[in-house]
């Protein structure tokens, strides 16, 4: 049977030519609105704050010195899993999923700026009765830890930054995907189409050693909303654009440990030297390790954190 378009009456062909693009445009518009409005409540072990519940995990003796671990952008408290057995032997280890991440609430609206994330972290520690703690931040978590020290110096006994880029121009571009996710309509469509394999491919630059990205970490990335992803990303960029981390830390009287993987593919490892402007800073560059020392070399990472925290416990 000949079903070529030549057999279709010309007025009908014109109608089809108009209707198909309109239908596609309508579907894209519906998807854009639906993705933009997507929210998710907190699960797991939520602790309330003034503007959102945060999932919290605690390990180790409750009366031991407090050690707070803050994950990076798109990650969660589960990115620290491999170092917990060693750290929890001597410390009360507290992990918090930042707003929009992991099992914490993912609301639509404002509140994803770094100072806001730090404020909520401080609220959680207050609710847990923590008066003084060593705070460790991985990647963007280092910005949150720094903001907490700026706002609540009485709470932060010492800071450890792991793979935390000191300034925006130290970032290594990761390709066009991140930029595309920010484009209206296109970004929401790509978010709808994301899969576990795509997430794993994007996460490949988070490690350099031949290690697997843990499944729970991948699951937490998939659980993020598009709004949380874009808003938290902009918040992280704005904080570094306003003032680099070393400049912020140089004016704080807080002991500082900086840990970088020599083979980091997210932030240039040579930028670790920028932190030398901070009086008394200790810088450790781990050979053969990439952006995620807690996953790639958990034993060495735990040893560094135990030694540092033991010297500066609140």
PAGUBA-715425 format. One line per 2 residues: number of its first residue (from 0); their letters; for each residue x, z, y negated of C-alpha. Coordinates in steps of 0.1 Angstrom, whole numbers, plus 5000, padded with zeros to 4 digits. Layout:
BEGIN
NUM> a> X/Z/Y ~ ...
% end
This chain:
BEGIN
0> xx> 5000/5000/5000 ~ 5014/4991/4966
2> xx> 5012/5021/4943 ~ 5034/5008/4916
4> xx> 5025/5017/4880 ~ 5015/4981/4874
6> xx> 4983/4988/4893 ~ 4974/5018/4871
8> xx> 4954/5008/4841 ~ 4974/5009/4809
10> xx> 4952/5035/4791 ~ 4956/5058/4821
12> xx> 4994/5053/4821 ~ 4995/5062/4784
14> xx> 4974/5093/4791 ~ 4998/5103/4819
16> xx> 5028/5097/4798 ~ 5014/5121/4772
18> xx> 4999/5147/4795 ~ 5031/5153/4816
20> xx> 5053/5163/4787 ~ 5026/5184/4773
22> xx> 5021/5202/4806 ~ 5058/5208/4809
24> xx> 5060/5221/4773 ~ 5031/5244/4780
26> xx> 5047/5258/4812 ~ 5080/5263/4793
28> xx> 5061/5281/4765 ~ 5043/5304/4791
30> xx> 5076/5311/4808 ~ 5093/5319/4776
32> xx> 5066/5344/4765 ~ 5065/5360/4800
34> xx> 5102/5364/4803 ~ 5105/5378/4767
36> xx> 5078/5404/4774 ~ 5092/5415/4808
38> xx> 5098/5453/4809 ~ 5106/5477/4837
40> xx> 5102/5515/4840 ~ 5130/5538/4851
42> xx> 5133/5546/4888 ~ 5156/5568/4909
44> xx> 5163/5600/4891 ~ 5152/5595/4855
46> xx> 5161/5618/4827 ~ 5140/5615/4795
48> xx> 5155/5607/4761 ~ 5137/5602/4728
50> xx> 5133/5565/4735 ~ 5137/5557/4771
52> xx> 5143/5573/4806 ~ 5178/5569/4820
54> xx> 5187/5571/4857 ~ 5213/5598/4864
56> xx> 5234/5605/4894 ~ 5255/5637/4899
58> xx> 5281/5644/4925 ~ 5305/5673/4931
60> xx> 5303/5710/4924 ~ 5278/5718/4896
62> xx> 5302/5744/4881 ~ 5332/5721/4881
64> xx> 5346/5705/4849 ~ 5323/5676/4839
66> xx> 5335/5640/4842 ~ 5312/5614/4828
68> xx> 5314/5578/4840 ~ 5299/5550/4819
70> xx> 5295/5515/4834 ~ 5300/5482/4816
72> xx> 5276/5454/4805 ~ 5252/5442/4832
74> xx> 5266/5468/4856 ~ 5253/5502/4866
76> xx> 5263/5536/4879 ~ 5268/5520/4913
78> xx> 5299/5501/4901 ~ 5317/5535/4904
80> xx> 5307/5542/4940 ~ 5341/5537/4955
82> xx> 5359/5563/4933 ~ 5332/5590/4937
84> xx> 5345/5606/4969 ~ 5379/5614/4954
86> xx> 5366/5624/4919 ~ 5338/5646/4932
88> xx> 5362/5669/4950 ~ 5374/5684/4918
90> xx> 5348/5675/4892 ~ 5311/5675/4884
92> xx> 5308/5637/4882 ~ 5279/5624/4861
94> xx> 5269/5588/4861 ~ 5243/5574/4838
96> xx> 5226/5539/4838 ~ 5225/5528/4802
98> xx> 5192/5516/4788 ~ 5183/5482/4802
100> xx> 5207/5486/4832 ~ 5205/5496/4868
102> xx> 5176/5519/4875 ~ 5170/5530/4838
104> xx> 5141/5518/4817 ~ 5142/5483/4804
106> xx> 5119/5482/4773 ~ 5112/5454/4750
108> xx> 5123/5461/4714 ~ 5153/5476/4696
110> xx> 5176/5503/4708 ~ 5203/5484/4727
112> xx> 5230/5489/4700 ~ 5261/5507/4711
114> xx> 5255/5538/4689 ~ 5219/5540/4703
116> xx> 5233/5539/4739 ~ 5258/5566/4730
118> xx> 5231/5588/4714 ~ 5210/5586/4746
120> xx> 5240/5595/4767 ~ 5245/5625/4745
122> xx> 5209/5635/4750 ~ 5212/5633/4787
124> xx> 5243/5655/4787 ~ 5225/5680/4765
126> xx> 5196/5681/4790 ~ 5221/5686/4819
128> xx> 5237/5715/4800 ~ 5270/5698/4796
130> xx> 5288/5712/4765 ~ 5322/5695/4770
132> xx> 5333/5666/4792 ~ 5359/5640/4798
134> xx> 5342/5606/4793 ~ 5353/5575/4811
136> xx> 5340/5540/4801 ~ 5345/5508/4820
138> xx> 5345/5476/4799 ~ 5316/5478/4774
140> xx> 5311/5514/4786 ~ 5344/5521/4767
142> xx> 5326/5512/4735 ~ 5297/5536/4744
144> xx> 5322/5563/4752 ~ 5340/5557/4719
146> xx> 5307/5558/4700 ~ 5298/5591/4717
148> xx> 5332/5605/4706 ~ 5325/5593/4670
150> xx> 5291/5609/4669 ~ 5296/5640/4690
152> xx> 5333/5650/4689 ~ 5325/5685/4701
154> xx> 5312/5670/4733 ~ 5341/5648/4742
156> xx> 5372/5666/4755 ~ 5391/5633/4763
158> xx> 5384/5596/4767 ~ 5395/5571/4794
160> xx> 5389/5534/4788 ~ 5391/5511/4818
162> xx> 5393/5474/4811 ~ 5377/5479/4777
164> xx> 5386/5450/4753 ~ 5399/5464/4720
166> xx> 5385/5436/4698 ~ 5364/5405/4701
168> xx> 5392/5379/4700 ~ 5407/5395/4731
170> xx> 5377/5383/4752 ~ 5384/5354/4775
172> xx> 5355/5328/4773 ~ 5335/5326/4805
174> xx> 5320/5292/4802 ~ 5287/5279/4786
176> xx> 5262/5299/4807 ~ 5263/5330/4785
178> xx> 5257/5309/4754 ~ 5229/5290/4771
180> xx> 5211/5322/4780 ~ 5209/5330/4743
182> xx> 5191/5297/4734 ~ 5153/5301/4730
184> xx> 5133/5285/4759 ~ 5164/5273/4777
186> xx> 5177/5309/4782 ~ 5144/5321/4795
188> xx> 5142/5292/4819 ~ 5177/5298/4833
190> xx> 5169/5335/4836 ~ 5138/5327/4857
192> xx> 5159/5304/4880 ~ 5188/5328/4886
194> xx> 5196/5336/4922 ~ 5219/5360/4940
196> xx> 5244/5332/4946 ~ 5245/5324/4909
198> xx> 5250/5361/4900 ~ 5279/5364/4925
200> xx> 5295/5333/4911 ~ 5292/5347/4876
202> xx> 5306/5380/4888 ~ 5337/5363/4903
204> xx> 5357/5368/4872 ~ 5350/5405/4872
206> xx> 5376/5408/4901 ~ 5409/5392/4909
208> xx> 5417/5408/4942 ~ 5400/5395/4974
210> xx> 5372/5421/4973 ~ 5335/5417/4977
212> xx> 5311/5426/4948 ~ 5290/5454/4963
214> xx> 5254/5443/4971 ~ 5238/5472/4951
216> xx> 5258/5460/4920 ~ 5244/5425/4924
218> xx> 5209/5439/4929 ~ 5211/5458/4897
220> xx> 5221/5426/4878 ~ 5192/5408/4893
222> xx> 5169/5436/4882 ~ 5178/5433/4845
224> xx> 5154/5417/4821 ~ 5163/5388/4799
226> xx> 5156/5409/4768 ~ 5179/5438/4780
228> xx> 5206/5412/4788 ~ 5206/5395/4755
230> xx> 5200/5426/4733 ~ 5227/5447/4751
232> xx> 5251/5418/4748 ~ 5245/5414/4711
234> xx> 5249/5451/4706 ~ 5283/5451/4723
236> xx> 5295/5422/4702 ~ 5283/5438/4670
238> xx> 5301/5470/4677 ~ 5334/5454/4681
240> xx> 5328/5430/4653 ~ 5322/5458/4629
242> xx> 5354/5476/4638 ~ 5378/5473/4668
244> xx> 5381/5502/4692 ~ 5417/5511/4684
246> xx> 5409/5515/4647 ~ 5379/5537/4656
248> xx> 5400/5558/4680 ~ 5430/5562/4657
250> xx> 5409/5584/4635 ~ 5397/5606/4662
252> xx> 5416/5636/4675 ~ 5409/5629/4711
254> xx> 5433/5624/4740 ~ 5431/5588/4753
256> xx> 5440/5570/4785 ~ 5437/5532/4786
258> xx> 5437/5514/4820 ~ 5439/5477/4823
260> xx> 5443/5453/4853 ~ 5473/5430/4846
262> xx> 5452/5401/4860 ~ 5420/5408/4840
264> xx> 5400/5375/4836 ~ 5375/5390/4812
266> xx> 5398/5406/4786 ~ 5434/5397/4779
268> xx> 5455/5424/4795 ~ 5481/5421/4767
270> xx> 5456/5434/4743 ~ 5460/5469/4759
272> xx> 5490/5472/4735 ~ 5466/5473/4706
274> xx> 5457/5509/4716 ~ 5492/5520/4707
276> xx> 5479/5528/4672 ~ 5462/5558/4687
278> xx> 5485/5588/4685 ~ 5495/5601/4720
280> xx> 5477/5573/4739 ~ 5487/5567/4775
282> xx> 5485/5531/4787 ~ 5485/5521/4824
284> xx> 5485/5484/4834 ~ 5478/5479/4871
286> xx> 5496/5450/4887 ~ 5476/5426/4908
288> xx> 5443/5441/4896 ~ 5416/5423/4875
290> xx> 5388/5435/4853 ~ 5373/5460/4878
292> xx> 5399/5486/4889 ~ 5372/5510/4903
294> xx> 5362/5482/4927 ~ 5396/5465/4932
296> xx> 5419/5495/4935 ~ 5396/5526/4937
298> xx> 5424/5549/4951 ~ 5448/5542/4922
300> xx> 5420/5543/4897 ~ 5408/5577/4910
302> xx> 5443/5591/4910 ~ 5447/5582/4873
304> xx> 5414/5596/4863 ~ 5419/5628/4883
306> xx> 5453/5634/4867 ~ 5440/5627/4832
308> xx> 5408/5647/4835 ~ 5427/5676/4851
310> xx> 5449/5678/4820 ~ 5421/5676/4795
312> xx> 5391/5692/4812 ~ 5367/5709/4787
% end
